[in-house]
Amino acid sequence: MRNKLYAVVLSIASIAISHNYSIAKETPLFKSEKPLDLILEADMVAIMNDKSDDPEYTQALLIEKLPNYQIKAFDIKVKPRGNTRRVTELCDFPPLKFNFKKNSLHNTVFEGQDKLKFVSQCRQDEEFKNYVLEEYLIYKTYNLLTEESYKARLVNIVIKDIKMRVPSIKMTGFLLEDDKTLARRIGAKDFEENVYSQDSCTDISVDRLSMFQFMIGNTDWYVNTKHNTDVFQYKSDGSLIPVPFDFDFAGVINTIYAMPSKEIPIVDVKERYFKGSCRDFEAYDPTIKLFNEKKNAIFSLYDSFELLPKGVIKKSLRYYSKFYKIINNPEEADASFYSVCTPTYPKLKARN
């Protein structure tokens, strides 16, 4: 068994080497952890009222506030995005997508960007501000586990309606790396074809993703339907990897609007449910080893984050501590991963 495990670890190492994670130079936006100070000026009433299936872009001005009272202005287009937070009555403000003019970004923080998702506060309450910050930390946590993950940058933003029909809104949010930018960064491309099952992707990437979703208590994802999951294909060998996004239904956050899927046999998002693939006994050991190796870094990320109340941080770390208790107890791990799993299907051969 030890030789088998060693072979699996060597396989992981060889795949990591073959996938050059430094294919593209990292863009300036995600090099810093310091929140950006921004002002967005647009026809916000039109944007907020657009509930259509395919929202239209609106002209806008995005202003970056620089030191010494300097500013940098960008002509952009913006539109609302998302489903639950945009279409329903749940939120006062929708998530947005920014569309930049690439030829105007040289030597700015947005150099190399094209389109960016803006994850906004759903409402102005302190509780919803905390939700955004907690979701930001989840993205940063997955960054610690793999480069095959979306990068995020915090922003403090003032949003103004150019026709002054509604008051200005000040909120915290974060910008999320575009899928094409991520693909360039890791040397891959968007895989636009259908994915028959999650087992069409590499075992390593699926196991890491499903273990991570189990850790944060999130079941609001599917690889085969690409629900809250993007799929990329490596140019080097044609292999497929899933990359998760959208974590506001995670049990570690426990938003007031989160609920488990009706297809999942749990009634509370705080209850963990594993959606990984069925594997041979001990096949998840390399993945468990990765999470154990990153435990101190994950806990330090939360402990050093000063923008959330200490009580929220402690709640999150208690939730993660229960995860680590499970994965390091053979009986609990067996009951969580091997006894409850998604049946594997024949792998879909990716087209080069």
C-alpha positions as CSV (number, residue, x, y, z in Angstrom):
1,M,0.0,0.0,0.0
2,R,2.9,2.4,0.8
3,N,4.4,1.8,-2.6
4,K,1.0,2.5,-4.2
5,L,0.7,5.7,-2.3
6,Y,4.2,6.7,-3.2
7,A,3.4,6.2,-6.9
8,V,0.3,8.4,-6.6
9,V,2.4,11.2,-5.0
10,L,5.0,10.9,-7.8
11,S,2.2,11.1,-10.3
12,I,0.9,14.3,-8.7
13,A,4.4,15.8,-8.8
14,S,4.9,14.9,-12.4
15,I,1.6,16.5,-13.4
16,A,2.5,19.7,-11.4
17,I,5.8,19.9,-13.3
18,S,4.3,19.4,-16.7
19,H,1.8,22.2,-16.0
20,N,3.8,25.4,-16.0
21,Y,1.9,27.7,-13.7
22,S,4.1,30.7,-14.8
23,I,3.1,30.7,-18.4
24,A,1.8,34.2,-18.3
25,K,3.1,37.1,-16.2
26,E,0.9,37.9,-13.2
27,T,-1.1,41.0,-13.7
28,P,-0.5,44.0,-11.3
29,L,-4.1,43.9,-10.0
30,F,-3.5,40.7,-8.0
31,K,0.0,41.3,-6.8
32,S,-1.1,43.4,-3.8
33,E,-3.3,42.6,-0.8
34,K,-4.1,46.2,-0.2
35,P,-7.7,47.1,-0.9
36,L,-8.3,49.4,-3.9
37,D,-10.2,52.7,-3.4
38,L,-12.6,53.1,-6.3
39,I,-15.5,55.3,-7.5
40,L,-18.0,54.0,-10.1
41,E,-20.2,56.5,-11.9
42,A,-22.9,55.2,-14.1
43,D,-26.7,55.1,-14.8
44,M,-27.2,52.9,-11.7
45,V,-31.0,52.9,-11.9
46,A,-30.9,51.4,-15.4
47,I,-28.3,48.8,-14.2
48,M,-30.2,47.8,-11.1
49,N,-33.5,47.6,-13.0
50,D,-32.1,45.3,-15.7
51,K,-33.6,41.8,-14.8
52,S,-33.3,40.4,-18.3
53,D,-31.8,37.1,-19.2
54,D,-29.0,38.9,-21.0
55,P,-28.2,42.2,-19.4
56,E,-26.8,45.0,-21.6
57,Y,-23.6,46.9,-20.9
58,T,-23.9,50.6,-19.9
59,Q,-21.1,53.2,-20.3
60,A,-19.5,54.1,-17.0
61,L,-16.5,55.9,-15.4
62,L,-14.3,54.0,-13.0
63,I,-12.0,56.2,-10.9
64,E,-9.1,54.8,-8.8
65,K,-8.1,57.0,-5.9
66,L,-4.3,57.2,-5.6
67,P,-2.0,58.5,-2.9
68,N,-1.6,62.3,-2.5
69,Y,-5.1,63.0,-3.7
70,Q,-4.3,61.8,-7.2
71,I,-6.8,59.9,-9.3
72,K,-6.8,57.7,-12.4
73,A,-10.0,57.5,-14.5
74,F,-11.1,54.7,-16.8
75,D,-13.9,54.7,-19.4
76,I,-15.5,51.3,-19.0
77,K,-18.7,49.5,-19.6
78,V,-20.6,47.8,-16.8
79,K,-23.6,45.4,-16.5
80,P,-25.4,43.5,-13.7
81,R,-24.7,39.7,-13.6
82,G,-25.6,36.6,-11.6
83,N,-29.0,35.1,-10.8
84,T,-30.1,34.8,-7.2
85,R,-28.6,38.1,-6.1
86,R,-29.7,40.0,-9.2
87,V,-33.1,38.7,-10.2
88,T,-34.7,38.0,-6.8
89,E,-35.8,40.5,-4.2
90,L,-33.1,39.2,-1.9
91,C,-30.5,42.0,-2.6
92,D,-30.6,45.7,-2.8
93,F,-27.6,45.8,-5.2
94,P,-26.5,43.2,-7.8
95,P,-23.0,41.9,-8.6
96,L,-21.5,43.6,-11.6
97,K,-19.2,42.9,-14.5
98,F,-16.6,45.5,-15.6
99,N,-15.5,45.7,-19.2
100,F,-12.3,47.6,-19.8
101,K,-10.7,49.2,-22.9
102,K,-7.4,47.2,-22.9
103,N,-5.5,49.8,-24.9
104,S,-6.0,52.4,-22.1
105,L,-4.6,50.3,-19.2
106,H,-0.8,50.5,-19.8
107,N,1.2,51.2,-16.6
108,T,-2.0,51.1,-14.4
109,V,-3.2,48.6,-11.8
110,F,-5.6,47.2,-14.4
111,E,-3.0,46.5,-17.0
112,G,-3.6,43.1,-18.6
113,Q,-7.3,43.0,-17.7
114,D,-10.3,42.8,-20.0
115,K,-13.4,41.9,-18.1
116,L,-13.6,41.6,-14.3
117,K,-16.4,40.4,-12.0
118,F,-17.2,42.6,-9.1
119,V,-18.6,40.8,-6.1
120,S,-20.7,43.4,-4.2
121,Q,-22.4,43.6,-0.9
122,C,-25.9,42.3,-1.4
123,R,-27.2,44.8,1.2
124,Q,-25.7,47.6,3.2
125,D,-26.0,45.9,6.5
126,E,-22.8,45.0,8.5
127,E,-23.8,41.3,8.3
128,F,-23.7,41.4,4.4
129,K,-20.4,43.2,4.4
130,N,-19.1,40.3,6.5
131,Y,-20.5,37.8,4.0
132,V,-18.4,39.5,1.2
133,L,-15.3,39.5,3.3
134,E,-15.8,35.8,4.3
135,E,-16.3,34.8,0.6
136,Y,-13.1,36.7,-0.3
137,L,-11.2,34.7,2.3
138,I,-12.5,31.5,0.8
139,Y,-11.0,32.5,-2.6
140,K,-7.7,33.3,-0.8
141,T,-7.8,29.9,0.9
142,Y,-8.1,28.0,-2.4
143,N,-5.2,30.1,-3.7
144,L,-3.1,28.6,-0.9
145,L,-4.0,25.1,-2.2
146,T,-3.4,25.6,-5.9
147,E,-2.6,28.1,-8.6
148,E,-5.5,26.6,-10.5
149,S,-7.8,29.0,-8.7
150,Y,-9.3,32.5,-9.2
151,K,-7.5,35.4,-7.7
152,A,-9.3,38.2,-5.9
153,R,-8.6,41.8,-4.9
154,L,-10.5,43.7,-2.2
155,V,-12.0,47.1,-3.0
156,N,-13.7,49.9,-1.1
157,I,-16.0,51.5,-3.6
158,V,-18.4,54.5,-3.8
159,I,-21.1,53.9,-6.4
160,K,-22.8,57.0,-7.8
161,D,-25.8,57.4,-10.1
162,I,-24.9,59.9,-12.8
163,K,-28.4,61.3,-12.9
164,M,-28.5,61.6,-9.1
165,R,-31.8,59.8,-8.8
166,V,-30.6,57.6,-6.0
167,P,-28.2,58.3,-3.2
168,S,-24.5,57.2,-3.5
169,I,-23.7,53.8,-2.1
170,K,-20.4,53.0,-0.2
171,M,-19.6,49.4,0.1
172,T,-16.8,46.7,0.3
173,G,-16.4,44.1,-2.4
174,F,-13.8,42.4,-4.4
175,L,-12.7,42.0,-8.0
176,L,-12.4,38.5,-9.4
177,E,-9.9,37.3,-12.0
178,D,-11.5,36.7,-15.4
179,D,-11.5,33.2,-16.8
180,K,-9.4,34.0,-19.8
181,T,-6.8,35.7,-17.6
182,L,-6.7,32.6,-15.4
183,A,-6.4,30.4,-18.5
184,R,-3.4,32.4,-19.8
185,R,-1.8,32.4,-16.4
186,I,-1.7,28.6,-16.1
187,G,-1.2,27.8,-19.8
188,A,-4.7,26.5,-20.5
189,K,-7.8,27.5,-22.4
190,D,-11.5,27.5,-21.7
191,F,-13.1,24.1,-22.3
192,E,-16.3,25.1,-24.0
193,E,-17.6,21.6,-24.7
194,N,-19.9,19.6,-22.5
195,V,-18.3,17.7,-19.7
196,Y,-19.9,14.2,-19.3
197,S,-19.0,14.0,-15.6
198,Q,-16.5,15.4,-13.1
199,D,-14.4,12.3,-13.8
200,S,-13.6,13.7,-17.2
201,C,-11.2,15.9,-15.3
202,T,-8.0,14.8,-13.7
203,D,-8.4,12.9,-10.4
204,I,-6.1,15.2,-8.6
205,S,-8.0,18.4,-9.5
206,V,-11.4,16.9,-8.8
207,D,-10.3,15.4,-5.5
208,R,-8.8,18.7,-4.4
209,L,-11.9,20.7,-5.4
210,S,-14.4,18.3,-3.8
211,M,-12.3,18.1,-0.6
212,F,-12.2,21.9,-0.5
213,Q,-15.9,22.2,-1.0
214,F,-16.4,19.7,1.8
215,M,-14.1,21.8,4.0
216,I,-16.1,25.0,3.5
217,G,-19.4,23.2,3.6
218,N,-20.5,24.1,0.1
219,T,-22.7,21.8,-2.0
220,D,-23.8,24.5,-4.5
221,W,-21.6,23.2,-7.4
222,Y,-21.5,20.6,-10.2
223,V,-18.7,20.0,-12.6
224,N,-20.7,18.2,-15.3
225,T,-23.2,21.1,-15.6
226,K,-20.5,23.7,-14.9
227,H,-22.6,25.1,-12.1
228,N,-20.3,27.5,-10.2
229,T,-17.4,25.6,-11.8
230,D,-15.4,26.5,-14.8
231,V,-13.5,23.8,-16.7
232,F,-10.1,24.5,-18.4
233,Q,-8.0,22.4,-20.7
234,Y,-4.2,22.4,-20.5
235,K,-2.5,23.1,-23.8
236,S,0.4,20.8,-22.9
237,D,-1.4,17.5,-22.5
238,G,-5.1,18.2,-23.1
239,S,-6.1,17.3,-19.6
240,L,-9.1,19.0,-18.0
241,I,-9.3,20.7,-14.6
242,P,-12.3,22.3,-12.8
243,V,-12.0,25.6,-11.0
244,P,-14.7,26.6,-8.5
245,F,-16.2,30.0,-7.9
246,D,-19.2,31.6,-6.0
247,F,-19.1,30.4,-2.4
248,D,-21.8,32.4,-0.7
249,F,-23.8,29.2,0.0
250,A,-20.9,27.7,2.0
251,G,-21.7,26.5,5.5
252,V,-18.6,28.3,6.9
253,I,-20.3,31.6,6.0
254,N,-23.9,30.5,6.7
255,T,-25.6,33.4,4.9
256,I,-29.3,33.9,5.9
257,Y,-30.3,33.0,2.3
258,A,-28.2,29.9,1.8
259,M,-29.9,26.5,1.5
260,P,-28.8,23.1,0.3
261,S,-29.8,21.7,-3.0
262,K,-32.9,19.5,-2.9
263,E,-30.8,16.8,-4.6
264,I,-28.6,16.6,-1.5
265,P,-29.7,14.7,1.7
266,I,-29.0,17.5,4.1
267,V,-31.2,20.3,5.5
268,D,-28.7,22.8,6.8
269,V,-25.8,24.3,4.8
270,K,-23.6,24.0,7.9
271,E,-23.9,20.2,7.6
272,R,-21.1,18.9,5.4
273,Y,-21.8,16.6,2.4
274,F,-19.1,15.1,0.2
275,K,-19.7,15.3,-3.6
276,G,-16.4,13.8,-4.6
277,S,-15.9,10.8,-6.8
278,C,-15.8,7.2,-5.5
279,R,-12.2,6.2,-5.0
280,D,-10.3,3.1,-3.8
281,F,-9.6,3.1,-0.1
282,E,-6.7,5.5,0.8
283,A,-6.9,7.1,-2.6
284,Y,-7.7,10.4,-1.0
285,D,-4.6,10.3,1.2
286,P,-2.5,12.6,-1.1
287,T,-5.3,15.2,-1.0
288,I,-5.6,14.9,2.8
289,K,-1.8,15.3,3.0
290,L,-2.1,18.6,0.9
291,F,-4.7,20.0,3.2
292,N,-2.7,19.1,6.3
293,E,0.4,20.7,4.9
294,K,-1.6,23.9,4.2
295,K,-3.5,24.0,7.6
296,N,-1.1,26.5,9.3
297,A,-1.2,28.8,6.3
298,I,-5.0,28.7,6.1
299,F,-5.4,29.4,9.8
300,S,-2.8,32.2,9.7
301,L,-4.7,33.8,6.7
302,Y,-7.8,34.0,8.9
303,D,-6.0,35.0,12.1
304,S,-4.2,37.9,10.4
305,F,-7.3,39.2,8.6
306,E,-8.3,42.4,10.5
307,L,-11.3,43.4,8.5
308,L,-13.7,40.9,10.1
309,P,-14.8,40.8,13.7
310,K,-12.9,38.4,15.8
311,G,-16.0,36.4,16.5
312,V,-16.5,35.7,12.8
313,I,-12.9,34.6,12.5
314,K,-13.3,32.2,15.5
315,K,-16.5,30.8,14.1
316,S,-14.8,30.0,10.8
317,L,-11.8,28.4,12.4
318,R,-14.0,26.3,14.6
319,Y,-15.7,25.1,11.5
320,Y,-12.4,24.3,9.8
321,S,-11.1,22.5,12.9
322,K,-14.0,20.1,12.6
323,F,-13.0,19.4,9.0
324,Y,-9.4,18.6,10.1
325,K,-10.7,16.3,12.8
326,I,-12.6,14.4,10.2
327,I,-9.8,14.0,7.7
328,N,-7.3,12.9,10.3
329,N,-9.6,10.2,11.9
330,P,-9.6,7.1,9.6
331,E,-13.1,6.0,10.7
332,E,-14.6,9.5,10.1
333,A,-12.7,9.9,6.8
334,D,-14.0,6.5,5.6
335,A,-17.6,7.5,6.6
336,S,-17.3,10.9,4.9
337,F,-15.4,10.1,1.7
338,Y,-15.6,6.4,0.8
339,S,-19.1,5.6,2.0
340,V,-20.7,8.7,0.6
341,C,-19.4,9.5,-2.9
342,T,-20.5,10.2,-6.5
343,P,-20.2,7.1,-8.8
344,T,-17.5,7.5,-11.4
345,Y,-18.3,7.5,-15.1
346,P,-16.2,6.7,-18.2
347,K,-13.9,9.6,-18.7
348,L,-14.6,11.9,-21.6
349,K,-11.5,12.2,-23.8
350,A,-10.8,15.9,-24.3
351,R,-10.2,17.1,-27.8
352,N,-6.9,18.9,-28.3
